[in-house]
Amino acid sequence: MSAPRASVAAALFLTATAALAAEPAVEVLATDERRDLLIEGVAHHHGQWFVSAVAARTIFRIEDGRLTPFLQHDPVTGGLFGLAVDARRGVLWAAEAWGDGLPGGSGEKRTGLLEVSLTDGRILARHPAPAPATTFGDVVIDPAGAVYASDSATGAVWVLAPGGAAPRLVGKPEGATSAQGMILCPLDAMIVSDYRTGLHRLDLAAGTSRPVKAGGRIAGLDGLVTLGLRDTLDVVATYNGREPYRLLRLRISADCERLEAVESVLAGEALPDPALAAAAPGGLAVVTRSQWAGWTAEGVRSGSDPGAATVAFVRLAPLNP
C-alpha cells in the first residue's frame, strides 16, 4: 500500500466466496510500541527477518522480538515499502518513494529502488525510476537478478535489469490504477494484483496483459507470496480492502491463466491492519499491524491510535506436498 486504505476502501470488494478454514498457528515475531514507524514490507534470509518502514524511513532487523536498526543512516532515504532478498548476490532490495501524500513526505513525487548490503545494511546504490513512475510499492526478483517493482500510484510494472542503472517500464495491465503484489510465473510471465481491478497476467517480454480467469473478481489484494508450484501455484495474499481483513490462500493454474480456488485462512483480530508478507520454511511472516490506520489520505497523522507495529509468523503446510 502507498496510501491509507480509507481513501480507497469504499471502492473495493471481495466477490469470490471463501470459507474460513481452521485457523493456523500464529506466533508474534516482533512488536514495537512506537506509533510513528508505519511498517510495510518483510523479507527473510537465513533465519533473519527484515522489516521496512515508510514513515520511519528505514529497515529494521528482528532481534529478540524487537525491531532493531539495520539500514545504515542516510538523511536522504525516502519511505521504504516492499522488500526482496537476492541471496546469491548478497543484496536486500527495497522500493523507495518520496513526495506529498506519503506519510512524512513532502515535495515532488518520485520513486526508485534501493540496493542494500545484506551483510551490514550499507546502501550500495540508488536506482531512480524515470517518469511516469510515481510510487513503487512492492518488489520481486527473478533468478537472473532482475528486480521488478509495482507502481501503486499508476498500476504499472517496472524492471531493473541485472547491472542496470535505472528501471524501465514493462507494462501496465488494462484498467489498472494501483499495482500491488507480484508473483513470477513460468513462460516469462507474472501475476500482478491491482488494488481495484484484481489479478492480471502480464507477459514480461511483450508487456501485454489479460485478466486472470476466475469465477469472481478479487479486489483489495495487497501482498502476494508464492509458497510452491507443482500442479498449481500455491499463493498466499493479504487482503486489506475492507474489514474484516484476511489472509487468503489462492490456487492458481501453473500457466497463471486461471484462479482455481480461494480459501480464507486467517481473518479478524489476528489481522488488525495487514500489509505485506514473505515466505520462509514452515509458513510466512506477515505485517499484521502496519500502522496505516494512523494516517490520513493526505499522508498526515490522523490522531487515532494505530497500535503497536507487529509482525507475526503464520504456520502453513504446503498445498502440494
VOSE-926917 format. One record per residue: x, y, z of N, C-alpha, C, O in turn. Coordinates in steps of 0.001 Angstrom, whole numbers, plus 500000, padded with zeros to 6 digits. Layout:
XYZXYZXYZXYZ;...
# end
This chain:
500835498805500000500000500000500000500870501246500000501954501260500584;500391502284499346501116503543499355500241504693499792500671505845499756;499017504404500206498124505437500711497224504802501745496928503610501653;496780505571502734495874504992503726494679504333503068494116504878502118;494284503168503560493260502388502877491904503059502905491062502789502048;491679503923503869490380504583503963490064505378502715488895505616502409;491107505800501977490884506622500802490352505828499625489821506408498678;490487504506499668490050503710498529489141502554498914488565501904498042;489006502289500209488316501075500646486884501008500172486380499911499930;486202502136500026484798502106499633484605501530498249483520501050497922;485645501570497429485520501085496063485941499634495917485891499093494812;486355498986497003486916497649496918485942496617497474485182496883498405;485989495434496874485115494387497373485701493027497039486540492901496148;485254492020497758485691490643497560484513489880497004483550489620497726;484566489508495717483436488828495110483572487320495133482572486606495049;484802486824495245484966485377495344484560484935496744484901485593497727;483835483828496841483451483317498151484583482481498696485177481675497980;484878482677499971485996481964500567485643481589501996485588482449502875;485405480318502222485081479855503566486326479915504430487429479644503955;486159480263505684487287480334506599487612478931507101486786478272507732;488827478493506807489277477175507246489710477252508710489702478324509315;490082476119509261490621476121510615491845477024510651492757476883509836;491858477950511599492916478948511602494263478314511938494340477455512816;495333478733511241496669478187511509497253478803512782496739479790513309;498328478200513253499028478746514412499716480052514030500312480158512958;499631481040514909500224482352514668501137482691515840500736482584516999;502358483097515535503351483445516556503866484853516278504304485148515166;503816485713517274504329487076517102505853487034517029506519486489517909;506390487625515957507843487708515785508416488957516429509495488923517019;507683490070516313508180491325516867507038492313517031506100492338516234;507128493125518077506230494259518252507067495477518628508159495354519183;506529496661518311507208497902518661506165498922519053505266499221518268;506270499462520260505259500356520795505300501750520187504360502521520383;506343502100519465506373503402518798505232503483517798504968502519517079;504556504617517745503375504761516904503659505446515576502736505681514796;504912505768515308505232506558514120506167505842513149506905506492512409;506142504517513146507014503753512264506371503522510903506982503793509869;505158503030510904504410502593509731505223501563508930505878501888507939;505155500324509394505914499254508749505119498679507575503889498699507593;505809498172506563505139497745505335505635496405504805504841495479504639;506928496286504538507466495092503900508219494210504875508632494655505946;508392492942504487509139491991505304509873491047504363509371490719503288;511067490610504772511863489691503959512647488765504875512920489098506028;513006487593504349513676486555505134514974486148504458515049486024503235;516018485941505299517302485473504777518031484708505872518439485288506878;518196483390505671518964482542506587518588482781508049519453483006508896;517283482727508330516820482866509698516681484291510196516222484514511316;517070485252509383516925486657509756515698487257509072515391486944507921;515001488128509811513853488844509263514158490332509181514693490927510117;513807490923508041513979492348507824512599492982507625511711492375507026;512429494197508127511139494881508077511369496323507628512211497022508192;510625496768506620510762498143506133509773499058506828508737498612507322;510104500350506863509238501349507479509070502530506539510044503064506008;507817502930506341507510504042505445507761505377506135508528506200505637;507117505594507279507251506874507972508613507021508639509178508115508649;509152505929509200510459505988509855511606505974508856512741506280509221;511336505627507609512299505687506510513559504877506805514679505378506716;513342503618507155514477502769507470514100501311507268512966500989506912;515071500436507504514861498985507508515335498462508859516437498768509314;514480497672509481514813497054510757515174495585510543514850494987509517;515855495025511543516044493585511648515363493142512931515423493839513944;514716491985512890514071491471514096515094490732514953515742489791514496;515227491174516201516136490536517152515438490436518502515049491452519078;515280489231519005514681489002520323513321489678520452513021490295521475;512503489561519415511156490086519464511038491586519301509963492146519518;512135492259518918512129493701518766512599494095517368513298493340516692;512201495287516959512681495867515711513923496690516014513845497716516691;515074496239515511516335496929515767516885497491514464516628496922513403;517635498593514509518118499231513268519015498302512449519864497597512993;518811498317511136519676497568510225520241498476509137521449498469508898;519403499244508485519871500129507421520761501219508001520379501904508949;521950501375507424522827502437507889522219503792507530521672503972506442;522322504737508456521633506021508331522070506780507081523251506856506745;521066507336506410521293508185505245520185509238505258519014508875505155;520503510508505378519469511541505548518540511714504357517484512331504498;518895511197503204518028511385502024517125510180501762516393510168500773;517165509174502624516330507995502407514852508361502433514405509127503286;514092507799501477512661508037501404511882507005502192512454506229502959;510564507001501996509744505967502599510037504632501954510137504544500730;510177503584502762510561502266502246509380501311502341508723501208503377;509125500617501242507933499775501109508336498301500984508903497744501924;508058497667499859508339496248499706509815495922499756510660496732499373;510121494705500244511491494204500335511614492886499587510646492132499482;512809492608499067513097491314498448514578491018498594515415491909498453;514897489766498877516281489336499082516818488668497825516176487781497263;518000489096497385518769488400496359519958487775497066521031488374497146;519761486563497578520781485919498410522054485639497622523158485751498155;521896485276496359523058484922495549524012486099495407525228485917495346;523459487298495356524274488495495145524468489305496414525111490355496394;523910488819497520524112489470498801523442490821498935523967491724499586;522251490959498302521582492258498256520163492156498812519435491200498543;519794493165499592518412493369500006517882494557499222518418495661499318;516822494330498440516227495388497622515003495965498323514253495242498980;514808497272498177513646497939498757513053498919497764513776499592497029;511728498994497748511036500038496996511089501314497826510795501297499021;511464502419497188511668503690497898510864504778497197510791504809495969;510260505672497980509446506740497394509483507983498265509698507912499475;509269509127497619509247510431498287508045511217497769507459510865496745;507679512297498490506729513256497952505467513458498758505183512716499699;504717514474498374503449514804499019502506513610498992502451512863498015;501772513444500074500800512375500172501327511126500836500538510294501284;502655510964500917503237509846501648503404510231503106503724511384503396;503203509319504019503402509640505436504790510225505683505805509579505423;504816511435506181506078512108506439506731512691505203507822513254505294;506089512571504043506690513035502802506306514461502459505361515015503019;507054515052501523506757516382501022507431516568499674508362515843499325;506949517549498920507575517874497651507109516995496512506064516348496586;507901516986495463507564516265494235507621514747494459508509514235495141;506658514052493869506661512595493955507747512012493055507893512409491899;508497511076493597509488510333492825509695508992493509509310508794494661;510311508079492773510442506721493304511637506022492674512250506533491737;511959504848493202513068504076492672513317502842493512512495502465494346;514453502221493286514843501009494009516114501268494796517060501873494292;516126500802496039517272500956496922517980499614497042517352498595497331;519291499621496818520119498417496858520954498441498141521760499348498348;520754497436498999521337497436500337522141496161500549521727495087500114;523277496273501209524082495102501541523386494255502591522984494761503639;523243492958502310522664492036503290523584491824504490523138491403505557;524848492114504308525817491858505369525737492879506494525727492518507671;525679494173506121525792495197507166524840496379506990524959497359507725;523902496323506046522938497394505907523446498629505194522776499662505204;524619498549504573525111499690503805524272499895502541523849498929501905;524040501142502189523387501436500914524433501319499814525417502058499793;524206500383498904525144500134497810524870501036496617525799501480495942;523602501306496357523257502154495215521789502527495284520983501836495908;521451503647494624520056504021494370519824503953492878520697504284492076;518614503512492518518252503378491111516961504158490867515875503581490900;517073505465490622515866506283490418515115505848489164515724505518488146;513792505853489250512956505492488104512542506752487362512219507758487993;512546506717486042512118507895485280510596508056485321509869507117485646;510136509248484989508695509470484838508172508564483722508886508307482752;506927508077483848505896508471484812505850507636486084504835507656486780;506918506898486417506918506141487672506687507095488838507235508197488860;505874506673489809505452507588490873505718507034492267506372507697493072;505226505833492573505381505270493920505521503756493828504520503045493737;506754503258493850506957501813493879506515501284495242506837501856496284;505761500165495207505226499633496441505705498239496801505885497937497981;505918497375495801506351496018496085507440495634495095507546496224494019;508254494639495462509358494198494612509425492680494608509049492023495579;509915492130493492510154490701493374511352490521492450511559491318491536;512146489468492689513388489246491956513314487928491212512865486925491767;513755487919489944513776486657489201515138485981489380516061486607489902;515286484723488962516540484007489199517766484654488564518883484455489042;517574485427487493518695486087486830519125487366487547520150487954487205;518350487796488534518692489006489260517954490249488823518230491335489333;517011490122487883516193491268487506515224491590488644514641490687489243;515054492884488938514216493332490047512981494022489468513088495028488766;511809493463489775510543494024489299509899494830490421509951494451491591;509289495955490036508631496827491002507247497197490491507067497491489309;506268497179491396504909497592491052504688499028491503505138499430492576;503988499798490671503718501206490976502299501328491506501333501160490762;502178501620492795500861501672493409500092502932493041498898503028493324;500750503889492422500072505131492038499621505136490586498773505945490212;500172504247489757499833504259488329499320502923487801498662502892486762;499606501817488493499198500499488023500211499800487147499952498692486678;501368500419486910502369499857486005503369498973486748503489499031487971;504083498153485974505172497315486488506460497726485776506479497913484559;507526497861486548508835498261486041509859497178486350509627496326487207;511001497212485648512057496243485911513417496911485839513673497747484973;514287496526486769515696496916486736516489495695486304516534494695487019;517114495773485136517897494651484628519142494445485477519638495401486073;519663493211485550520890492976486309522006493909485830522310493964484638;522604494633486759523666495560486407523182496889485863524000497749485536;521862497083485754521319498303485180521368499461486165521558499278487367;521189500675485611521219501871486439519831502361486807519629502895487897;518864502183485900517520502717486129516478501714485661516695501021484667;515351501623486359514278500726485906513681501201484585513721502386484256;513127500247483835512386500568482610510973500001482738510732499061483497;510070500575482002508672500150482054508499498798481373508971498595480255;507816497869482056507458496579481462506093496672480797505934496306479633;505109497163481542503757497274481014502790497656482111503130497695483294;501574497937481679500512498297482618499260497531482237498734497721481141;498767496663483123497532495927482828496390496889482512496269497952483122;495564496502481560494457497359481144493537497647482329493096496728483020;493255498916482555492371499329483634493031499435484993492398499874485952;494303499038485096494982499054486388495268500486486825495617501337486007;495118500739488108495414502058488676496350501982489872496963502986490236;496473500803490496497281500685491707497851499279491806497286498417492478;498980499051491129499609497732491134500209497450492512500819498325493127;500026496215492983500481495835494315501386494604494230502468494678493649;500963493481494798501802492299494853502015491659493495501189491789492591;503153490956493364503514490264492124504045488876492466504683488681493500;503772487912491583504418486609491654504890486238490260504205486505489273;506057485625490180506609485207488902506024483866488490505791482991489324;505792483719487202505195482512486632506158481890485628507103482550485197;505937480633485246506695480069484138506400480827482841505459481619482780;507193480586481828506954481131480483507039482651480445506278483297479725;507970483232481223508258484662481148507009485508481369506689486387480569;506316485229482458505103485971482792505050486187484295505811485575485045;504147487061484732503892487240486151502415487521486355501704487909485428;501966487317487587500655487805488003500879489016488882501687488987489810;500152490084488579500203491288489387498797491583489875497821491448489136;498712491987491133497416492348491720497230493854491620498059494624492104;496142494267490990495770495673491015494734495861492110493798495070492228;494900496906492910494069497063494098492591497221493773491737496857494582;492280497756492606490878497962492235490339496892491280489174496505491376;491172496420490372490647495563489297491028494100489430490620493296488592;491800493715490457492074492314490693493347491807490049494301492561489856;493358490510489712494564489829489244494691489894487729493718489702486999;495919490171487267496219490240485837497450489388485548498372489310486360;497450488749484371498635488027483897499384488941482938498827489367481927;500644489245483246501444490186482468502563489435481765503357488750482410;502628489563480437503713488992479647504933489899479802504878491070479429;506026489375480344507171490211480681507984490626479472508703491624479527;507885489886478385508618490258477174507845491269476341508407492266475888;506570491014476142505757491879475279505111493036476024504758494045475413;504951492903477339504285493937478114502773493908478020502097494789478550;502237492895477344500782492776477208500212492034478408500940491352479130;498904492170478619498300491548479795496867491146479508496264491561478518;496343490329480399494927489967480366494521489582481787495358489131482569;493242489758482125492800489384483465492951487886483695492773487090482773;493277487505484918493289486100485290491841485612485331490983486250485942;491575484484484681490214483945484640489808483472486023490564482776486700;488613483855486437488136483492487773486624483563487806486002484244486991;486037482850488763484594482902488921484110484228489473482933484562489338;484991484982490087484671486295490620485925487130490642487025486614490444;485769488407490881486910489310490899487312489594492338486463489894493178;488608489498492622489119489810493944489868491137493875490965491208493322;489279492174494432489963493454494566490430493610495998489991492879496886;491326494567496225491799494821497574492914493914498043493204493858499238;493556493187497106494703492369497488495949493239497522496166494066496637;496762493046498550497996493814498709499192492932498344499623492918497192;499725492198499319500880491359499034500511490012498459499460489461498789;501371489468497592501258488109497055502552487375497336503637487921497136;502442486122497806503614485314498120503393483913497572502354483307497831;504355483390496819504289482023496316504915481075497333506061481257497744;504138480049497740504660479047498656505159477808497926505985477066498457;504663477579496713505107476394495991504453476281494631503457476947494348;505020475435493797504481475166492461504670473694492156505789473181492157;503553473021491894503605471669491374502553471596490283502802472051489166;501406471047490565500334471077489570499714472468489463499225472871488408;499747473188490583499225474555490619500166475435491435501027474938492162;499993476734491306500715477683492146499979477826493477498772478063493507;500709477682494558500182477865495906500572479273496338501745479538496605;499595480179496409499860481594496640499087482068497867497919481721498047;499736482850498697499064483493499816498997484989499538499969485583499070;497843485599499828497631487016499584497120487698500845496330487123501594;497572488920501076496989489742502127495884490594501507496091491278500504;494710490536502128493556491306501666493246492393502690492914492091503836;493354493669502277493061494757503205492175495820502559492284497009502858;491290495360501662490381496296501005489344496871501945489114498081501956;488723496025502725487767496473503744487680495391504814487963494221504555;487294495787505991487220494820507083486055493858506893485026494246506339;486195492589507347487361492050508044488508491751507081488307491133506035;489709492193507443490890491886506643491180490390506730490814489721507696;491848489886505692492039488440505622493406488076505059494048488852504351;493818486869505404494917486202504731494279485117503866493639484201504383;494455485223502555493812484312501614494834483368500999495987483731500765;494379482145500743495197481180500015494570480980498643493402480612498526;495361481228497611494893481140496238495533479946495553496737479718495671;494717479189494838495246478111493993495126478598492545494025478809492036;496288478771491891496331479350490551496942478328489600497918477663489947;496376478199488405496892477241487422498360477520487136498811478663487213;499103476463486804500547476582486626500928477542485509502025478099485522;500029477744484532500311478705483469499867480120483823499972481036483007;499370480289485049498944481601485564497787482203484772497662483423484675;496953481352484215495805481828483452494513481830484263493609482615483978;494410480945485291493134480768485983493319480754487501494266480167488024;492404481408488183492293481287489633491336480140489907490145480238489613;491849479050490470491059477833490596490365477700491952489336477031492044;490895478310492987490256478210494303490757479331495191491875479823495035;489900479725496132490243480742497132489806480230498497488686479746498661;490695480340499470490379479927500831490842481021501789491960481518501661;490016481392502725490403482341503757490999481562504925490327480722505524;492261481840505248492938481066506285493099481827507594493373481223508631;492930483152507558493055483945508772492273485232508573492289485813507487;491585485680509622490773486890509499490533487493510865490742486851511894;490085488753510856489625489382512085490736489890512980491662490552512511;490651489585514267491548490165515263493012489844515015493886490614515414;493293488728514368494682488365514092495306489254513028496530489291512896;494482489971512266494964490828511179494329492217511308493493492589510485;494713492973512316494049494264512523494380495306511464493558496184511202;495555495238510847495976496270509889497105495713509021498235496193509103;496812494693508179497882493964507489498480494716506311497853495592505715;499717494344505996500400494881504821501003493715504041500256492864503558;502319493646503902502947492639503044503381491413503848503296491389505076;503847490399503122504225489129503727505438488562502997505783489014501905;506084487564503610507231486901502993507281485459503460507001485159504620;507642484564502541507692483140502845508989482762503542510027483400503367;508895481694504342510045481072504988509661479634505281508477479301505217;510617478767505601510258477378505902509172477298506962509296477882508038;508092476560506646507012476350507588505859477318507494504854477144508182;505977478342506655504881479298506534505345480635506018506143480702505082;504850481711506625505239483042506164505075484054507285504261483886508193;505880485116507195505751486251508100504819487263507462504856487479506250;503981487883508287503010488864507824503108490107508698503156490013509924;503137491269508058502970492504508812501494492573509180500659492937508352;501175492225510418499770492128510828499203493453511329498003493700511207;500062494306511890499629495654512277500665496643511740501723496850512335;500333497236510614501277498090509900501320499515510419502349500181510310;500230499988510975500008501365511427499498502292510318499463503506510517;499108501763509173498454502605508165497187503243508742496785504323508311;496567502587509702495330503108510279495526504443510983494554505146511257;496762504796511276497037506037511974497342507214511072497770508268511543;497120507038509749497461508095508792496268508399507894495444507528507614;496191509646507451495104510056506570495496509875505111496637509534504798;494528510109504217494794510003502778495805511037502309496407510880501247;495995512095503093496955513136502733498346512858503297499265513655503104;498504511741503985499808511368504499500199512053505793501387512201506080;499204512480506589499489513073507897498832512224508978497898511472508701;499321512346510210498775511561511297497308511891511509496918513058511485;496500510867511715495056511037511834494604511393513239493481511862513426;495444511183514212495052511408515597494575510153516288494513510117517517;494233509114515531493826507845516132495054507017516471496124507208515894;494892506105517403495998505252517838496112504053516897495198503229516851;497212503933516143497348502800515217497775501508515886497799500461515240;498116501558517175498579500370517872500056500104517634500707500796516852;500568499108518308501979498748518192502242498057516850501490497171516443;503296498463516181503696497794514939504011496331515242504749496026516180;503436495420514427503542493990514738503810493166513491503216493393512437;504712492209513627504988491206512596504779489837513220505260489576514323;504060488953512516503771487622513054504118486554512032504146486811510829;504383485350512530504643484200511660503408483306511655502898482921512708;502940482987510465501753482146510282502209480798509738502821480734508671;501920479733510455502364478400510033501364477807509043500182477644509349;501864477491507856501039476917506804501748475730506167502911475832505779;501056474614506061501600473445505355501392473641503856500428474290503451;502275473092503030502099473243501581500854472551501071500453471513501597;500230473133500030499079472504499401499471471267498611498708470306498509;500696471308498044501158470226497166502400469601497763503502469821497260;502248468829498818503450468260499484504157467258498593505175466690498988;
# end
